């Protein structure tokens, strides 16, 4: 029992330790929560601030580019502070939209990849689709048409599964632009038609205006200037209605180019002057540069050399300024990404260090548990050895005591009864009255029976046959005596055992059989009993069965069976008691040789 409890305790400890080590596999998933708990007091407040900045960035995305970028960078810094992946994704998503407007396709590709990695890790399919759409835009700009189309189609599939009609319409417009860049104008117009109907269906004026402007630019590319003017003018009306500053200046720049191409220089100058003013309010150096170039060409077309040179100088200045701005912007963006990666690495390392500390503690604790378990096991083994030694000593003591009692019965009580019997023989019965003779006769018979009983008891306790001739002959004589005086018929079969066994084994087996036959005589109410003794290469099998009423309650003869079990254990054997056969009991004993 002590062994069972120690094993159960060890198993329980191992299960707990296994659960502890399994939790390490989940650390990567719970990293965000672990780190965020460090800022638990400020995170809710900063989350509210992040969503506020996101709204402000969206409001200014088509109104004031500088403000939109500043708010997006604030979102990124707060998200980095708390290592909140979704916040980072929102910031990157806003910046990607701005970089498409600004034409910064190198950095667009880098940030789109960051969104893709984070959104897939966080299982945010909308942002995964946005990242693929951004990558499609970047690949199209660099004429990587296969990659571009694959990304657009993947994004469209995700938008469709999410049932996002507005995003699907934007993606259709992007695919139209893609085919325009490939100079496949009919296919581009087909997608523009699909996009326009989609925006019209959901009531998106901004989307409709964007499609009209892109279609107008397609006709600029085809040099169908009247159609170009028509579509861009329609787009400009809608942008003005929506007060969309970026849309207005972009449309005005396109119209200025259309007018220049049609040699309508006054209209071109008027349109581009408005675009220039709006571009400075929107803070777009790209749009400013386009407006200045068109003004330079328009004035040159009018042979206004002074104004033409003036705008040409501004073009040169803006180009240099734009280059410096672009370098600075890319530097700041890459710096933010690098800092974010560094912070992630530091946090990862901190978590790994904490895990290593915990793991070292658990390993140390496990070593202590194993050592304690080993101590319990060795202690238990020691106790079991002591118990076995005590049982062995007890059985040896019983054997010695049985020999002594057998000798005492035979030599003293048997001798006394024999002497008493002789004295009775020496009395003259003729001198006794008839009544006294009857008493004499009874006493004489009782003394004789007592003498025979003492001899039998002494013999059973330590039979001479067992000492001189071995177990088989001692058992045969015992069975013979049992069949002489009882109503139960015993049969005895032997297979093997041609050579004598160890004296201890023979004595214990004889004692076991004596105890079991005594139980059958007292409790079984049987009329038949079978005893089988078989020797194999490695074991000795003893089987005792009867057709009685079986063992109904072990407590009635628990001491006898207990002695039998102790003797079997002393021989390192096994005992099996079966009550299943009805009627009767079957007891099997197996002793190793």
N, C-alpha and C positions, 0 to 999 in steps of 0.2 A: 504493500500500500504506500509505503514511504517513497518507493521508486516511482509509483504512478504519479504521486503529487509532485515530485521533483521534475519528472518529464513534462507534466502539464504546465508547471510554472515556466520551464524553459521554452516550451512551445508558445505560451502566451507572450513571453518577452520577444521571441523571434518574430511573431506576427506584428507586434507593435513596432519593432525596429524596421521590418519590411515596409510597413505603412509609412514610417518616417522617411526611408530612402526613396519610396515611390513618389513622395511629395516633391522631391527634387526635380523629377521629370516635368512637373507642372509649373516650375518656377518661371520659365520663359513666358508662360501665359499670364502669370500673376505679377510679372515685373512692374507693370504700369501701376498696379494697386499698391505694391510695396513702396515704390518711389513716391507715389502721390501722397501716401500717408505722412510723409515728411512735411508736406505743405498743407496738411489737412485743414488748418485754420484759414488759409488764404485761398485755397483752390476754388471753393464755391463762389467767392467774390470775383476772382479772376475769370471764372467761366462766364459769369454774367457780362464781364467787361469784354471778353473775347467775342461773344455774340453781338454785343453792341458795336464793336469795331468792325465786325463782318458786315453788319447792315450799313454802316457808314461807308465802308469800302465799296460795297455794291452800288450805293447811291451815287458815289463819285466816280465810278469806273468809266462812265461815259460823259462825265461832266468836268472832272479835274483829276488828271492822271496822277499828279504828285501826291494829292491827298489819299487817293486809293492805294498807292504803293506804301505810303507811310502807315496807314491803318493795317494793311496786310502784314507789314513787317512787325508791327506791335503784336498782332495775333501770333505770329511765329515766335517772338521772344517769350511771350507769356506761356505758350504751349511748350516751348523748350524748358522753361523754368519748372514746369510740373511734369515734363515728359509725357504729355497727353498727345498720342498719335493722331487722333481725329482733329485736334486743333491745328496741328502741323499741316495735315492734309488740306484743311480749309484755307489756310494761308497760302500754301503752294498753288491751290486751285485758282485763287484770286490772282496771284502773280502770273500764272500761265496765261490767263485771259488777257492781262495787261501786256505781256510780252508778245502775244499774237498781234495786238493792236500796234505795238511799238516796232514789230518786225525783228525782235531779238530772238532768232530761231535757235541759236546755239544754246543759250541758257534755257530756252523753252524745252529743249530736248533733255537737258540735265534734270530740270525740276520735274518734268513729266515722268521720268524714270523713278524719281524719289516717291512721287504720288503712287505710282503703280506698285512699288514694293510695299509701301505702308498700307495702302488700301486692301491689297490682297492678304496681307498679314492680319489686318483688323476685320476682314470680311465686310468691306464696304463697296458693294458692286457699282453703285452710282459713280463713285470717284475713280474706280478702276476703269469704267467706260470713258469718263472724262479724260483720264490719262492717255488712253489709247487714241482718243480723238485728237488730243494735243500732239501726240507722237505722229499721227497721220498728217497733221498740218506741217510739222517740222520736216518729215520725210518728203512731202510734196514740194516744199520750197527747194530742197536739194536734189530734186528730180529722181528720188528713189521711189518710183511709182508703185512697184509691187508691194513694198513695205507699207507705203502710205495707204493703199487700198485695203490691204489686209487689216490694218489697224482701224480704219473707218468701218469696215464690215463687222469686225468684232465688237466695236463700240455700239453700233446700231443693233446688233443682236442682244446685247445686254439691256439697252434702253427698251427694246421691245418686250423683253421678259419682265422688266419692271413697270411696263405700261406707262412710260414717260413720253407723252406725245410731243411736248415742246422740245425735249432733248433729241427725239427722233427727227423732228423737223430741222433742227440745227445741223444734225449729222447729214441729212439729205442735202442741205445747202453746201456743207463742206465737200461732199462727194461731187456736187456740181462744179465747185471751184477746182477740184482735182482734175476733172475731165477738161475744164477750160484750160488749165496749165498744160495738159497733154495735147491741146489744140483739137480735141474731139468735141466740137461745138454742138452737134445735134444731141449727143449723150448728155452734155452739160445742161442744155436747155430742158431736156427731159427731167433731170433731177431738180432743176430750178422750179419746174412746174409742180412736181411732187411736194417740194418744200413749201412753195407759196400756198398751195391748197391746204397743207397741214397747218401752217400758221393762220390761214384764214379761218379754218375750222375751229381753232381754239381761241380766235379773236386776238392774236398777237400782232399789233400794229408795228411794233419794233421789228419783229421777224419778217413781216411782209416788206417793210422798207429796206431791210438788209438784202433780201433776195432781189428786189428791184434794182438796187445799186449794183450788186454783183452781176446781174444780167446786163445792165448798162455797160459795165466795164468789159464784158464779153464782146459787146458790139464795138467798143473802142478798139479792142484787139483785132476785130474783123474789119475795122475801118468803115463800119456802117454807122456814120456819125449821127444821122437823124434819129435812128432808133436808140442810139446811145443817149443822146440828149433827152429823148422822151422818157426813158426808164429812170435815168438819174434825176431828172426834174421831179418825177412822181415820188421818188424816194425822198428828195429834199423837202417836199411839202409835208410828208409824214414826219420826218425828223424835226422840222420846225414846230409842228403841232405838238409833238412830244417833248419839245425843248431838250432834245438830245444833242448836246454840244459836239460830241465826237462825230455823230452821224452827220450833222450839218456841215462841219468843216471837211469831212471826208467827201461828202457829195459835192460840195463847192469846189474842192480840188479837182474832182473828176470832171465837173462841168467846165472848169477853167481850161483843162486840157482839151476837152471836146471843142470848145470855142476857139482855142488856139489852132487846133487842127483844121477847123473850118475857116481860119483866117479872120475870125470875128474878134479882133484884138481888144476892142473896147469892152466887149462883154467878158472876155477872158480876164482883163485887168480888174474889172468890177468884181467878178466872181472870186478871183484869187486874193484880192484885197480883203474881202470879207473872210475868206478862209484863213488868211494870215492873222487877222485880228483874233479870230476864234482859237487858232492854234496856240497863240500866246496865252490865252485864258485857260486853255485845256492843258498847257504845259507839255506839248508834244513837239520835240525837236524834229522828228521825222516829218510830221505834217507841215511844220514851219518850213522845212527844207523844200518840200514839194511845192508849196505856195510860192516861195522865193524863186525857184527855178522857172516856174511857169510865168511869173511876173517878168523875170529877166528875158525870157524868150518872147513874151508879148511885146514888151517895149522895144526889143531888138527888131521885131517884126514891123513896128511903127517907125523904125529908124531913129528912135529916141535914145541916142547913145549914152547920154548922161544918166538917165534913169536905168538904162540897161546895165551900165557899169556899176551903179550903186547897188542894184539887187544882186549882181554877180559877186561883188565883194561880200555882201551879206551871206550869199550861198556858201562862199569859201569859209567864212567865219563859222557859220552854222555847222558845216561839215566837220570842221576841226572840233568845234564845241560838242557836236553830237558824238564824235569819236571818243572824246575824253569822258563825256557823260556815260557812254556805253561801257567803257572800260571800268569806270568807277562803280557803275551799277552792277556789272558782272562781278567785280571784286567784292563788293558788299554782299551780294547774294551768295557767292561761293564761300565767303567767310562765314556767313550764317549757317550754311549747310555744313561746313567743316566744324564749326563750334558745336553744332547739333550732334554730329557724329562723334566728336571728342567727348561730349557730355554723355552720350549713349555708351561709349566705351568705358568711361569712368564708372558709370552706374553699373554696367555689366560686370566690371572688375570688382566693384564693391560687393555686388550680390554674390559673385563667385567666391570672394574672400569670406563672406558671411557663411556661405554654404560649406566651405572648407572647414571653417571653425566648428560649425554644427556637426559636420560629418566626423571631424576628429573627436569631438565630444562623444558622439554616438558610438564610434568605433571603440573609444576607451571604455565607455559604459558597457558595450558588448563584450569586450575582453573581461571586464569585471564579472559580468553575468556568466560568461563561459567558465571563468575560474571558480565562481561560486557553485555553478552547476557541477563542475568536476569534483569540487569538494563534497557536495551532497552525494554525488554518485559513489565516490570512494568510501564515504562514511556509510552510505547505505549498503555497499558491498561488504564492508567490514562487519556491520550489524548482521547481515545475512549469514556471513561466515560464522559469526558467534552463535547465531540461532541454530545453524546447522550443527555446530560443535555441541551445543547444549542438547539438541535432540539426539545426536549420536551418543552423547554421554548418558542421556536418559535411557535410551534403548539398551546400551551396554549395561547400565545399572539394573534395568529390568531383567536382562539375560542372567546376570550374576545372581540377582535376587531369586529368579526362578530356579536356578541351579541349587541355590541354598535351601529354598523352600522345598524343592523336590527331595533333596538329601535329608532334610529334617523330617519330612513326612515319611520317607521310606525307612530311615534308620531309627528314628525315635518313636513317632506315633505308630508306624507300621510294626515296629518291634514290640511296642507295648501291647498293641492289639493281638499280635501273635502269641505273646506270653499269656495274655488273658484267655485266649482261646484254648491254649494248652491246659491252663488251670481248670477250665470248664470240662475238658476231656478227662481230667484226673478225678473229678468228683464222681461218686457212686450214685447213679440215678435211682438205684433200687431202694435206697434209704429214704427217698423223697416221696411225699404223698402224691396222689394223682394230680392235684392242683399245682403243687410245686414243680412237678415234672413238666407241666405245660409251660410254666413260667421259665423254667430252665431251658426248655427247648427254644422258646422265643428269644431269650437272651443269647443263646448260642448262635442262633441264625443271625441276629442283629450284629453280633460281634464279627461274625464271618463276613457279612455284607459290608460292614464298615471297613474291615481289613482289605477286602477286594477293592472297595471304592478308593481307599487311600493309595493302594498300589496303582490303580488306574490313573488317579489324579497325578501321582508322582511321575508316572510314566509319560503322561501327556505333557507335563511341564518340561521334562527333559528326557525324551525317549532314548532308550539305549540304541535302537536301530538307527536313529539319526546320527549318533556319535560314531557307531561302528560301520554301518552299511550305507549311509547316505540318505538323501532326501526322498528318493523314489520309494525305497522300501519302507521308510517311516510313514509316508503318506498312504501306501498300500495297506499297511497294518492298521493305520488310523481309520481308513474307509471301511476296512473289514469289521472293526469293532463298532463303527457307527451303524453298519447294516445289521449287526447282531441284536441290538437292543432297542432300535427305534422303528417307528412306522414309516419313516422317510427312507426311500431307496436311493442310495448314492452310487453313481458310476464314475469311474476314474480312468482317463485315457492319458497315455504318455507318448510323446513323439520326440525322440532324441534323448539327451541327458544320459548318454552311455558312460560319460566320465563324471566324476563328482565335481560339484561346484565349490566355491569358496565356503568355508564353514559359516561365516557370517551370513552369506546369501542364503545358504540352506536353512539356517536357523530362522532367519526372518521370514522366508517363504513358508516354512512350516508353521510359524506363529501366526502369519496372516491367514493361512488356510484354516487353522484351528479356530481363530476368531470368527471367520466368515461362516464356517459350518455350525459354530455355536449359535450365531445369529439366525441361521436358517432353522435350526432346531427349535429356537425359542419363539421366533416371530413370524415365520413365513406361512405356516399352516399348509405347507406343500406336501406332496406325496412322492415327488421325484426331484432329484437334484443331480446335476452333471458337473464334473470337474475335469478340466483339460489343462495339461502342462506340456508346452511345446517349446523346443529349442531351435532357434535359427542361428545364422552365422554371427549376428551381432546382439541379439536379444533373446530373452526368455519370456514367453507369454503364459500367463495363468488366467484361466477363465472359469468362473463359477456362475452357474445359472440354476434357477428353480422355477417351478410352475405354481408358486404360491400367490399370495395377495399383493406382492410388491412392497416397496418402501413408501408408505403413505406419509410418514412423518419422521424425518431424520432425527428429530429431538428425542424420539423414544429410544433410540439406540445410538445416539450420537457419540458417546464415549468409545464404543466398540469400533465404529467406523473411523473415529478420530485416531485411534491407535493404529488401525490399518493404514490410514493415510500417512501417518508419521513414519511407519516402517517402510512404506513405499518410497517416501521422500528420502529416507536415510540411504536407500539403495539407488537414489537419483533416477527413480522410475516414474511412471505415469499410471494413474488409475482412472477408469471411466465407468460410471454407474449409469445404467439405462433402465428406465421404468416403462419404456414405450411399448414393449411387448406385453400384451395382456392375455392371460395373467402372467405373473412372475417378475423376477428381477434378474438382470444380467450384469455381472461385474467383470471387467477386463483389466488386467494388470500387465504392464510391460516393463521389464527390468533390463537395462543394458548389461552386457556381459563384461 
